[in-house]
């Protein structure tokens, strides 16, 4: 019996030793197998883990974008050219496959319409805004100072309100007189360098009784801007003139830039250079008429060059020059520089993050999209490091060194006074064109302005 017990105890002890030995060997293999192979296995595992993590991260990023919920960004603009001409959705979806766009087209000035939408919390996700609209909408817009788009833009900082940039400008452009080279050649006309020379050119074409000297779409009111809105800024050499007159009781008096510019403009309007019915012609009609060769000149911004081509104009017969507002060639040749179409987004939009991502994508020239737009729209770039491949306006600067007056953003004080007096420089110009007396209009406007300043406490 004792022998049996001894054998059983010995067998158990042997089995225990074998089991412990196997366990220890297994643990050793799990850790390093041997000291000489420790680093090799460790590095191999580390590299595999890194590669797998990197691959997984890239796949995860792509998967996140492809699997992200679909977003439709609404865009307020005056045209859908970004989609129609440049395939915005197709290009953007290469990196943002879940995002599509819906354009809300409006060709009319509609700051008030956007304000109504803002109050109703119905603003679109993205808006291309004229700078004059921004002060009235700023309480509803997201400041963009921290975006890459702002930091890479040449002009955004110059249009801040109380230190905040509520929009990023898309284009900068001059304002030009477009002319038909063949008509100038027919009348042996040179490019005018002073205001008097410009009036002489207009009068010569008018006397020829063959062509309308300047085609004007005054039915739409806004085309008058080249004269009644911009010339006062050139005369004053001050792109912030509208903000300055908000501090004055009599800014329309004879010793002030607005009136002084209006005197020059009246000299032009008295020639009646716009044909028999400028107040009956819309801006779209004026654009088409000039493109079709029905007039000698038209005044528009740089944006019209591409439109003229699209309207079938003979582009070899179209030249450009800067409006010569100066009286003598010894004076500085001042010219307007405009910055326009500020891309903005609401500060409480449902798709705000996606909208901000698009703004950065657009203005940092990702996928070369902004470059393509600049080249095709014949506009000048607002983005650092992006310049148009070809400048179609270089002839306008031949032989002159212009001093640019950049049109600034109007402030809240001016906006309030403008609303209280119903003053609109372009409407003022239309009334001048219709034959209203300059002095009486100016006196009446001074009275309204002074009363409004007193009422508003300015």
C-alpha positions in Angstrom: 0.0 0.0 0.0 2.8 2.3 0.9 4.6 1.5 -2.4 1.5 2.4 -4.3 1.2 5.7 -2.5 4.8 6.5 -3.2 4.4 5.8 -6.9 1.3 7.9 -7.1 3.1 10.9 -5.4 6.1 10.5 -7.7 3.8 10.5 -10.8 2.0 13.6 -9.7 5.3 15.4 -9.0 6.6 14.5 -12.5 3.5 15.7 -14.2 3.7 19.0 -12.2 7.3 19.6 -13.3 6.4 18.9 -17.0 3.4 21.3 -16.8 5.5 24.1 -15.2 8.2 23.6 -17.8 5.8 23.9 -20.7 4.2 27.0 -19.2 7.6 28.7 -18.7 8.7 27.9 -22.2 5.4 29.3 -23.6 5.9 32.6 -21.6 9.4 32.9 -22.9 8.3 32.6 -26.5 5.6 35.1 -25.9 8.1 37.8 -24.7 11.2 37.5 -26.8 12.0 33.9 -27.7 15.7 34.8 -27.0 17.8 37.9 -26.3 19.4 37.8 -29.7 16.0 38.0 -31.5 14.4 40.5 -29.1 15.1 43.7 -31.1 14.4 42.1 -34.4 10.9 40.9 -33.4 10.2 44.2 -31.6 11.1 46.4 -34.6 9.2 44.1 -36.9 6.1 44.3 -34.8 6.5 48.0 -34.4 6.8 48.6 -38.1 3.8 46.4 -38.9 1.8 48.3 -36.3 2.9 51.7 -37.7 2.1 50.7 -41.3 -1.3 49.3 -40.3 -2.1 52.4 -38.2 -1.1 54.7 -41.1 -3.0 52.7 -43.6 -6.0 52.5 -41.3 -5.8 56.3 -40.7 -5.9 57.1 -44.3 -8.6 54.7 -45.0 -10.6 55.9 -42.0 -10.2 59.5 -43.2 -11.4 58.6 -46.7 -14.2 56.4 -45.3 -15.3 59.2 -43.0 -15.7 61.6 -45.9 -17.4 59.1 -48.1 -19.6 57.9 -45.3 -20.4 61.3 -43.9 -24.0 62.4 -44.1 -24.9 64.2 -47.4 -24.8 68.0 -47.2 -26.3 70.4 -49.7 -24.7 73.9 -49.3 -27.0 76.7 -50.6 -25.2 79.6 -52.3 -26.6 83.0 -52.8 -25.0 84.6 -56.0 -26.0 86.6 -59.0 -25.0 83.8 -61.3 -24.4 80.0 -61.2 -21.2 80.3 -63.3 -19.2 78.4 -60.7 -21.3 75.3 -61.5 -22.2 76.0 -65.1 -18.7 77.0 -66.3 -16.4 75.3 -63.8 -18.2 72.2 -62.7 -17.9 73.1 -59.0 -19.8 70.1 -57.6 -17.7 67.6 -59.7 -14.4 69.2 -58.6 -15.3 69.6 -55.0 -16.7 66.1 -54.6 -13.3 64.7 -55.4 -12.3 65.6 -51.9 -15.7 66.1 -50.3 -17.9 63.4 -51.9 -20.8 64.0 -49.5 -21.2 67.7 -50.4 -23.4 69.1 -53.2 -24.5 72.7 -54.0 -27.7 74.5 -54.7 -27.5 78.0 -56.2 -30.0 80.7 -55.3 -29.7 83.2 -58.2 -30.5 86.9 -57.7 -29.5 89.5 -60.3 -30.9 92.5 -58.4 -29.5 94.4 -55.5 -31.1 92.6 -52.6 -29.5 93.5 -49.3 -32.9 94.1 -47.8 -34.1 90.7 -49.0 -31.1 89.0 -47.3 -31.8 91.0 -44.1 -35.4 89.7 -44.1 -34.1 86.2 -44.5 -31.6 86.8 -41.7 -34.3 87.9 -39.3 -36.3 84.8 -40.2 -33.2 82.6 -39.7 -33.3 81.5 -43.4 -30.0 82.7 -44.8 -28.3 80.4 -47.3 -25.1 78.6 -46.2 -22.9 80.7 -48.4 -23.4 84.2 -49.8 -21.4 86.3 -52.3 -22.1 89.9 -51.0 -21.3 93.4 -52.2 -19.2 95.1 -49.5 -21.9 97.8 -49.1 -24.3 95.0 -47.9 -22.1 93.7 -45.1 -22.7 96.4 -42.4 -26.4 95.7 -42.4 -25.9 92.0 -42.2 -22.8 91.7 -39.9 -24.8 90.7 -36.8 -25.8 87.5 -38.7 -22.4 86.7 -40.2 -19.6 84.5 -38.9 -16.2 86.4 -38.4 -13.6 84.8 -40.7 -10.4 86.2 -39.2 -9.2 82.7 -38.0 -9.6 81.0 -41.4 -6.8 80.2 -43.8 -8.9 82.0 -46.5 -8.6 85.3 -44.5 -4.8 84.9 -43.8 -4.1 84.3 -47.5 -6.2 87.2 -48.8 -4.7 90.5 -49.9 -7.6 92.7 -49.1 -9.8 91.1 -46.4 -8.1 92.9 -43.6 -8.9 96.3 -45.2 -12.6 95.6 -45.0 -13.0 94.6 -41.4 -15.7 96.1 -39.2 -14.6 96.7 -35.6 -11.7 94.3 -36.2 -13.8 91.5 -37.7 -13.8 90.2 -41.3 -17.3 89.1 -42.2 -16.5 88.2 -45.7 -13.6 87.3 -48.0 -13.4 89.2 -51.3 -13.3 87.1 -54.5 -12.1 89.7 -57.1 -10.4 93.0 -57.4 -10.8 95.0 -60.6 -10.6 98.4 -62.1 -13.4 100.3 -63.7 -12.9 100.9 -67.4 -14.2 102.6 -70.5 -14.6 99.9 -73.1 -14.4 101.4 -76.6 -14.6 100.2 -80.2 -11.2 100.6 -81.9 -12.8 100.8 -85.3 -15.0 103.7 -84.4 -12.1 105.6 -82.8 -10.1 104.9 -85.9 -12.9 106.1 -88.2 -13.0 109.5 -86.3 -9.2 109.6 -85.9 -9.6 109.7 -82.1 -6.8 109.2 -79.5 -7.3 107.8 -76.0 -8.2 110.8 -73.8 -5.8 111.6 -70.9 -7.9 114.4 -69.3 -11.6 115.0 -68.6 -11.7 117.7 -71.2 -10.2 115.4 -73.8 -12.8 112.7 -72.9 -15.6 115.2 -73.4 -14.1 116.1 -76.8 -14.1 112.5 -77.8 -17.8 112.1 -76.8 -18.8 115.3 -78.6 -17.0 114.2 -81.8 -18.8 110.9 -81.9 -22.1 112.6 -81.1 -21.6 115.2 -83.9 -20.9 112.4 -86.3 -24.6 111.3 -85.8 -23.7 107.7 -86.7 -23.1 106.0 -83.3 -24.3 106.3 -79.8 -21.2 107.7 -78.0 -21.8 105.9 -74.7 -24.4 103.1 -74.2 -26.0 103.5 -70.8 -28.5 101.1 -69.2 -29.9 103.6 -66.7 -33.2 101.8 -66.4 -31.4 99.5 -64.0 -30.0 102.5 -62.1 -26.8 100.8 -61.0 -24.8 101.4 -64.3 -24.7 105.1 -63.4 -22.2 104.1 -60.7 -19.2 104.7 -62.9 -19.9 108.4 -62.8 -22.0 109.4 -59.8 -20.7 106.8 -57.3 -17.0 106.5 -58.3 -16.0 109.9 -59.6 -16.6 111.7 -56.2 -14.1 109.3 -54.7 -11.5 110.0 -57.4 -12.0 113.8 -57.0 -11.6 113.5 -53.2 -8.7 110.9 -53.6 -10.5 109.1 -50.8 -12.0 105.6 -51.0 -13.6 106.2 -47.6 -15.5 109.3 -48.7 -18.9 108.0 -47.9 -17.8 107.4 -44.3 -16.4 110.9 -44.2 -19.5 112.6 -45.3 -21.4 110.8 -42.5 -19.5 113.2 -40.2 -20.6 116.4 -42.0 -23.8 118.4 -42.0 -23.4 119.7 -45.6 -21.4 117.2 -47.6 -23.2 118.1 -50.8 -22.2 121.7 -50.8 -20.2 123.4 -53.7 -16.9 123.2 -51.9 -17.2 119.4 -51.3 -16.0 116.6 -53.5 -19.5 115.2 -54.3 -20.7 118.5 -55.8 -17.3 119.1 -57.6 -17.5 115.7 -59.2 -21.2 116.3 -60.1 -20.2 119.5 -62.0 -17.9 117.4 -64.2 -20.6 114.8 -64.7 -23.2 117.4 -65.6 -20.8 118.6 -68.4 -21.0 115.0 -69.8 -24.7 114.6 -69.3 -25.4 117.9 -71.0 -23.9 116.5 -74.2 -26.6 113.8 -74.1 -24.2 111.1 -75.1 -26.4 108.1 -74.1 -28.8 108.0 -77.1 -32.4 108.9 -77.2 -33.7 106.8 -74.3 -31.0 105.8 -71.7 -33.6 105.6 -69.0 -35.5 103.0 -71.1 -32.5 100.6 -71.6 -31.6 98.0 -69.0 -28.1 97.0 -68.0 -28.4 93.6 -69.8 -29.6 95.5 -73.0 -26.7 97.9 -72.7 -24.2 95.0 -72.5 -25.6 93.3 -75.5 -25.9 96.5 -77.5 -22.2 97.3 -77.1 -21.2 93.8 -77.8 -23.2 94.0 -81.1 -21.4 97.2 -82.1 -24.3 99.6 -81.6 -22.3 102.1 -79.6 -18.7 103.5 -79.4 -18.2 103.2 -75.6 -19.6 101.7 -72.4 -18.5 101.9 -68.8 -18.2 98.8 -66.7 -15.9 97.0 -64.4 -13.3 94.5 -65.4 -15.9 91.7 -65.2 -17.5 92.9 -68.4 -14.6 91.7 -70.6 -15.6 88.0 -70.2 -19.3 88.9 -70.6 -18.6 90.7 -73.9 -16.9 87.7 -75.2 -19.8 85.4 -74.2 -22.2 87.8 -76.0 -20.3 87.3 -79.2 -18.4 90.6 -79.4 -15.5 91.0 -81.8 -12.9 91.1 -79.0 -10.2 92.3 -81.4 -12.2 95.5 -81.9 -12.6 96.2 -78.2 -10.1 98.3 -76.2 -10.1 99.7 -72.7 -8.9 102.9 -71.0 -9.2 104.4 -67.5 -11.7 107.2 -67.1 -9.6 110.4 -67.0 -11.1 112.5 -64.3 -8.1 114.9 -64.0 -8.2 118.3 -65.6 -4.5 118.4 -66.8 -1.9 115.9 -67.6 0.3 117.3 -64.8 -2.2 116.1 -62.2 -2.0 112.5 -60.8 -3.9 110.0 -62.9 -6.2 108.6 -60.3 -8.2 105.5 -61.0 -10.6 103.3 -59.1 -9.7 99.9 -57.6 -12.7 97.9 -56.5 -12.8 94.8 -54.3 -16.0 92.8 -54.6 -18.1 89.7 -54.0 -17.3 88.9 -50.4 -18.0 85.2 -49.6 -19.7 85.0 -46.2 -21.6 82.4 -44.1 -24.2 82.8 -41.3 -23.0 82.6 -37.7 -25.7 80.2 -36.8 -26.0 78.1 -39.9 -26.8 74.4 -39.7 -24.0 73.7 -42.1 -21.5 76.3 -40.8 -18.5 73.9 -40.4 -19.0 72.6 -44.0 -19.4 76.2 -45.2 -16.2 77.3 -43.5 -14.4 74.3 -45.0 -15.6 75.3 -48.5 -14.5 78.9 -48.0 -11.0 77.7 -47.1 -10.9 75.3 -50.0 -12.0 78.1 -52.5 -9.6 80.8 -51.4 -6.5 78.6 -50.8 -6.8 77.5 -54.5 -7.2 73.8 -53.7 -7.5 71.7 -56.9 -6.5 74.9 -58.8 -10.1 75.9 -58.8 -9.7 79.6 -57.8 -6.9 80.0 -60.5 -9.2 78.6 -63.1 -12.0 81.1 -62.1 -9.6 84.1 -62.1 -8.2 83.2 -65.6 -11.6 82.7 -67.1 -13.5 85.6 -65.5 -10.7 88.1 -66.6 -10.5 89.4 -63.0 -7.6 90.2 -60.8 -6.8 88.0 -57.8 -7.3 88.8 -54.2 -5.3 85.7 -53.1 -1.6 85.8 -52.3 0.4 83.7 -54.7 -2.4 83.5 -57.3 -2.2 85.8 -60.3 -4.1 85.6 -63.6 -2.3 83.9 -66.4 -3.1 86.8 -68.7 -4.0 90.4 -68.0 -6.4 91.6 -70.7 -6.4 95.2 -69.3 -2.7 95.9 -69.7 -3.3 98.3 -72.6 -5.3 100.6 -70.2 -2.1 101.3 -68.3 0.2 102.0 -71.2 2.0 105.3 -70.8 0.5 106.1 -67.4 1.2 105.4 -63.8 -2.2 105.5 -62.1 -2.7 106.2 -58.4 -5.4 103.8 -57.2 -8.2 104.8 -55.0 -9.6 101.6 -53.4 -13.3 101.8 -52.7 -13.8 101.0 -49.0 -16.6 99.5 -47.0 -19.2 101.9 -45.7 -19.7 102.2 -42.0 -22.9 102.0 -39.9 -23.2 105.8 -39.4 -23.3 106.3 -43.2 -25.8 103.4 -43.6 -28.2 104.9 -41.1 -28.0 108.4 -42.7 -28.4 106.9 -46.1 -31.6 105.1 -45.0 -32.9 108.2 -43.2 -32.4 110.5 -46.2 -33.0 107.8 -48.9 -29.8 109.0 -50.5 -28.4 106.9 -53.4 -25.6 108.4 -55.5 -26.7 106.3 -58.5 -30.4 107.5 -58.2 -29.0 111.0 -57.9 -27.2 110.4 -61.2 -30.4 109.1 -62.9 -32.2 112.3 -61.8 -29.4 114.4 -63.2 -29.6 112.5 -66.4 -33.3 113.2 -66.5 -32.6 116.9 -66.4 -33.1 117.7 -62.7 -31.3 120.8 -61.4 -28.0 120.0 -59.7 -28.0 122.9 -57.3 -31.6 122.4 -56.1 -31.0 118.7 -55.6 -27.8 119.3 -53.6 -29.5 121.9 -51.4 -32.4 119.7 -50.7 -30.1 116.8 -49.9 -28.0 118.9 -47.5 -31.1 119.9 -45.6 -32.2 116.2 -45.2 -28.7 115.1 -44.3 -28.3 117.8 -41.5 -31.8 117.0 -40.1 -31.1 113.2 -40.1 -27.7 113.7 -38.3 -29.5 115.8 -35.6 -32.2 113.2 -35.2 -29.7 110.3 -35.1 -27.5 112.1 -32.7 -24.4 112.0 -35.0 
